[in-house]
Amino acid sequence: MTLENKLNNLLQKKAIDVVPFVKSLSEEEKENIRPLLLQYNKEYLPFNYDKIPGSKKYIGRKATDQQKYILNTLSMLCLTEDEFEQDGNVWDMITDLEVFEQAFVYKPVPWVKRFVEQRNWPQFGYLFLLRMDKKKLLKIRYERLIERLESSTSSEIGDRRFKKYTPLINLHSFPETLEKHIWDLFQYETNIHHSDYNKYKKDGKELPFWKGTFQELIEEGKLDRMRLLKEALAASNRNFNKRLSTWFMDLFVFLAPNTQELLTLQPELFATLHCPHSKVVNSVLKIIKDLYKEKDFQTQDFLDLSDILLNSETKSVANSSLMIFDKLLRKDKSLARTLTLKSAIALANPHKAIQERAAKFIVKNDKDKSEELLAEINTYAADLLVDGKKILKDYLQEDSTAEAIAQEKDVVVDLNLEETQKIRPIETMDDFVFLGSQVFENNEIYHVDLFLSALLRFKKQLTTSNNINKIELVFQKAYDIVVRGQWQNSFLSELLGHCLLEISQQLMQQYPNETATLEKLQQVALKKQAEFMSSHTNYQPRIKPFSEYQPQYWFCSAYKHLIQNFFSLYQNEQDINLLSTPTHSPFWIDPLTLAERVANYQSKKVDFLEMDFAFAIARCHLKDTTAALAYTKKNIEGEAQKILLYLFDEKVKLKKSDKTKKLWIQAALTKNNTPEISFEEMGKTFPNINICKGDIEWLTEHYQTQERVYSGAIQKRVLKTVWKTSFFIWCPVSQTKTDIVNDIKTYKEREMEMALGIFDHLNWPLTYAYFRTDRISLFSFNKDVKHMFTLLPNNPEMYFYWVIKNAIWHRMPEVAEDRTVTQSIEVLFDTYQPLGNIAHVFLALAFMYKDKTVRSLVAEFWIRAVQTQQIDVTQLGHNIGKIERVEWLPLKRFTDVAMQQLLNISPQHNRALETMLTHCILAMGDKPIKNTKKLLELYTELLHLNKSQITDSAIVGKLEKWQSSPSLKKPIKGLLAN
């Protein structure tokens, strides 16, 4: 019988017959079955997504469930690891655990052992892993065992489709489960909070799986109830994620501890008040609201913790604490002095309602205005809002300096290059080796550029075998990145890897006797590449000449062009710096140093390379160019002098030169002297110049659309007219309007944008020409975001257009978008030029971004930018109001960060914030939106602090329209009276 016939017969049997089948094969048959098995896997296992004619069902796999188990088990025993993964079976591995155990006992394949030990496959449940661990067939990480116990919500029928949620079924097989493992569910971060989705029935009730299970175990005497309550409280405060911490507190509440148990657990309850998650703290405070009346309630212990509660950013936490103060005072009048002193701490809370409540509590319950209380209240006087000050006017001391401070002149801070920013030059071979060890790690933005310049200077020293051995690890890392791809690194790292492979090849050709190490590295890499090609059908050879390498993403094409410039100098053995190498962190070039480099090129008669020159112009720090201007006039000649004089001197006008037209345009965009540049001058082969200049239009609007909505009454989807909100941004020249949310464009609009955006990388040595603004996936871009910014740091409008379209296009962004926005704000701290139109749109969106870290960062930048005059607060306020006109993002995000981080920084910042809010209100719609009241409270506070009055009739008109809302009548009345 042929091997194929044997395999066909096996497919008619059961998976349990696989091991006897493999045992019956000869060694030759075991080897010959591999290609046959790969062929069968390809035929039987792929899922066919075509529909069955006349049916709503899909064709599915050719294999039955048993055939799938047979092929998977056979693949595990006969194929290599790479073959198995290539087949796509690794995520659909053995689900019949009895068969797996039999197969693994027969042949414990090392890679299968490693996969099961390291990967959290759901089909390998707690009982199975524990049993295999006890038999010493697998070595399971203890944390992994606890994770699998958490998901043990069913009897271990292999296929997850047949799960039945029945409690206790997995908990009695081994004694250590209830003695130790179940308690460690409270020690390790798991997904036990998802278990509430799994229900089981008991006495006609549906109970959440783990909560119900714990309750049953207590009732059966298997678990100690008091210990479980303590563990639940401890776990809720164990620095787990928010949902998990809340789940443990919910478990505590679910178990319904009685009063005596709660009194016993007071130390644990009070410790939980330190939890960073407000839902947990609020749950404990709710318990304390009922517990305080008990005789054994530990009042002093609670009061000792009240400071942190009253200062909480969460309004409900501080409010509940003050409510408990009221209750404690009613219970024991002797606490009046202590409680009024304590409540003064709440005067520093940024929430208006909390300050008012605390102030009223003090006025109501203080009898003697003690010096101690007066001193305490006046400590927080600077934090008090208007209404709080009115309530406590008899307690506050007059501040004679307040008016003088309010009249202080604005401070203007110039941002210049600091000595601390200066990048230490690479002077010795040891410096070069150390830089090489870091260059692929992206620790600093300038490392790649610094490394390229260092390669020019140390080329001759690399010809000795001793020095090549010193940087062996650099070349090894380059080969590894190129062969495996950039997914674990950055796209720029992969590009640099290809550059080093080209250098390695040249060194091996020129110095064969000194480069045995490089030869060995290349052979290892070629072998690894061959293995990948044999086991991965889509893998293409990656070790190739640098000229044949095409960067996967657009911005790397600019760097590839720069590296080609580098190779021109490297092959001619020029001991010279690239013009574009930064002199100051993170990407700046000192203008005098740039002028000196250009003069050095001219003295050595080295031709300027356009991409290198373009990068240098883009990165030149133009804040103080006096010395550079004088040096240029004296030491540089020709076209280079004209370009640098225009770059360094605001009075020099843009010249027209066909020979160096692109560099003139690069200089104009770097100076951000946008009126000098017109689209017509650029020609239609250049990307949209209006986006480079920041000349865009945008709007937010409500619009009607037809959607199919499910109707429960008729049990089918019906067409319904719904209102939606959208954010549009477009460039006037292209006459296209791009919906950031849905990116809806007609074919004609796409064709028009392509006509405006097509360019040839080789013929456009200009940093802006390599910056694409089309929508892309950000998953792999995070490590390159700041490198992208170095293409246009002086005028980053196109960059922020790209960030808006790619990272803030959706109101619920994911982790990749969060990182991109965060890094975009971080890199803003390294800029010094006034920001343009698109950047102000970005900042407005960032103020209302869903991630709190982003909002906090943009607030920090705003504080600095007010004094450096990089932002126009009028324009920024208008943008925020325009976004909130249709409530495209929650206004609360802005008001919270403004109240907590922007208010009372200085009189200058208060005035800037007032201006911003004025124009925000003017740009908002005629109907107030959610949280408008909080915005008006903040505005009222600023008018009081700045001793301002509303004089703009447009503002008065807008407030009068909003006054029809009952919740806004009181704050608007106060504003209009002012």
C-alpha positions, 0 to 999 in steps of 0.5 A: 500500500502506498503512503498516500493510500495509508494517509487516505485510510487514516483520514477515514478514522479518528484522531486517536488512531494517529499515534499508532499510525505514526508508530507503524511508519518506517523512518523513510516513510516518516521523511517522505510523508512531510511533503505529502502532509503539506499538500493535504493540509493545503487541500483540507484545512484552508477555510473557503469563504465562498457561499453555497449557491442558494444558501446563506452558509459558507462552504467552509473547510473540506476537512471534517472536525476529525480530519482536522484533528488528524492532520493537526496531530500528524503535522505536530509529530512529522513536520518541522516548526517552520513548516507547521507555522507556514501551514497556518495550523498553529492557531488551530492546534490540537483541540482534542486534549486526550489525543494531544496528550497521547501524541505528546507522551509518544513524542515530546517534540521540543518546539511543541513543548515550547509553544504550549509552555509559552503561548496562552492557547485557550484550548489548553485548560487549567486541569490539563496543564496542571496534569501535564506539569505534575507528570513533568511533561511540561513546565508551566509558569505558575502565573500561566497556571493561575491565568488558566484557572481563571478561564476554567469556566467549563468542563474540558470538552476540547472544542470551545463551541461546546462549553457549558458554564457549570461552577465547581467542575474544575476545582476538586480534582487536585487539592492544591486548587482550593488550598492555594491556586484559587487564592492566587487569583487575587494576587495576579492580574488576570481577566477574571473580570470578563467572567461576568459574561458567563452565567449559570443557573441556580435555584432559578437565578442566573449567577455570574460564574466566578462570583457565584462560584465563590459564594457556593464554595463559602456555603459548602465550607470549602473557603473561609468567608472572612479571608475571601472578603479581605482578599477581595478588598486587597485585590481591589487596591493592588494596582491592577487595571481599572476594570479588574480592580473594580471587579474585585470590589464588586465581588466584595459587595456581591458577597454582602458582608454584614455590619459586624464583618464590615466593622472587623474589616475597617483597616482593610476598607480604609486602606482601599481608600488609597486606590487610584480608581474612583469606582473602588473608592466610591464603593467604599465610601458608600459603605462608610455612609451606612457604617459611620453610625455604629459605635465601633466605627473608627472615626479618627482612622477615617479622618486621617485619610480624608485629606487625599479624598478631599483633594481627589480630582474625581468630584464624586469622591470629594463630594461623598467625603463631605457628605460623610463629614455632615453625618459624623457631625450630626452623630458627634457635635464635639467633632465640629472643630476637627471637621471644619479644619479638615474640610478646609482642605477641599478648598483646594479642589478644582471643582467649583461645587466641592469648594462651595460645599466645603465653604458652606460647611465651614461657615455653618459649623464654625463658631469661633473663627479660630486663628488656626482655621483662619490660617488654614483657609487663607492657605488655600485662598489662591485656589479659591474660585469666585463663589467660594471667595464670596461665601468665605469673605469674612474669613479671607485676608485682603490681598493688597498685591492681587491687583498689582499682579493682575497688571503684570506685563506679559513675559516673552521667552526666546527659545534659543539653542542651549549648550546642554543640547549640543551633541558631543562629536564622535572623535575616537574609534571607541566613541564610534563603536559605542554609537554603533551599539545604540544606533538601531535602538532609536534612543535619540532622533539624531543617532542615524545621522550622526552614525552616517557622518561618523562612517565617513570619518572612520572609513579608513580605520575600518580597513583593519580586522581589529576595528572590524571586529569591534563593530561586529555586533553592529553588522550582525544587528544589521543583517538580522534586521534586514533578514527578519524585517522591520516589524520589531524595529523601525522602518528607518532601522531597516533602511540603515541595515541595508546601508550597512550591508552595502558597506559590508559588501564593499569592505569584503571586496576591497579587503578580503583578508581583514573581513573574515568576520563579515564573511561569516556573518553574511553566510549565516544571514544568507542561510537564515534567509534561505530557510525563511524562503523555503518555509514561508511562501510570501518571503522575498530575498532581502539581502540585496544591493542598496540600489535595489532596495525600495523602502516600504513607506514614503518618508524613508525614501527621503532618507534613502536619497540622503544615504545615496548622497552619503554613498557618493561621499563615502566612495570618493573617500571624503573625510567630511561631515554631511551638511545635514548632521544635527549639531544640537539635540534632537534634530537642529543644526546651528546656522553658523556650523552649517555655514562653516560646513558649506565653506569647507565643501567649497574649499575642498571642491566637493559638490553639494548633494541636493538631498543632503543640502535640503535636509540641512536647510530644513533642520537649520535653527533660525532664531539667531543667525547674526554670526552665520550671516556675517560668516556667509558673506565673508567665506561662501560664494556662488549660488550657495551663498545666495541661498544661505543669505536668503535663509539667514536674513529676513530681508532677503527676498526669494530668488528664481533660479532654475538650477537650484529652484528646489533648494530655494523652495526648501529654504522658503518653506523652512523660513515659513515665509509663505506669501513668497511661494505660490502653487503656480511657481511649484508646477503641478508635479509637486505635492500640494504646496498649500498643505505645505504652507498650512493653507487649508479649510475645515469645518464641522457639521451635522448632516442627515443620512440614511442608515439601516437600523434594526427594528425589534417590532418587525425583526428586520433592518429598516431604512431610517434618517439619522443625524450624524456629526462629522469633521471635514478638512480640505485644501482650497486648491484641490477643491476636494472635501475629505471626511476625516471620519469616513474618508469618502471620496469620489473617483474624480476627487481621488484622481484630482488629488493624485494629479496634485500629489504625484512626484518622482522620488529621484527627481525631487530632492526636497524633504516636503516632496517625500511627505505623503498625507494619505491614510495609512496604518499607524501600527508600525509607524510609532518608532518613526514618528519623531524621525518623520518630524525631522523632514520639516521641523521649522514648518511642520504644517504638513506633518500635523495634517498627516497626524490629523488624518491618520491619528485623530480621524476617529473619535475612539482611537486605538493604542497606535494612534495614542502613541502617535499623538503623544509623540507629536506633542512631545516633539512640539517641545523641541520647536521654536517657530510660531505654529501655523493654521493646521498645527492650531487645528491639531492642538484644538483636537488634542485638548479634547483627545480621549487619552488623558496623557495627551491632554495633559501634555498639550496643556504643558505645551500651551503653558510654555507656548503662551510665553514663547508666543508660538501659538495664537490663543485667539485662533486656538479658542476659535478652533475649539469652539468650532469643533464643539459647535457640533459637539464632535468631541466632549467639551468636558475633556477641555474644561477639565484640563483647563480647570486643573492645568491651565488656570492660575499659572500666572496672570499672563496665562489667565489673560491668554485663557480668557481670550481663548475662551471668549473666542471659543464661546463665539465660535460655538453654536446657538444651542448650548451643548453638554458641559457648557455650564462648566465652561461658563463657570471657568469663564466667570472665574477668569473674568474675576481674576483678570478684573475684566468685563464683557464688552463684546456685543457678540458674546452678550448675544450668544449668552442671551441665546444660551440663557433659554437653557434652565441650567445656564440661567444662573451662571449667565445672569452672573456673567451679564451682570458683570 
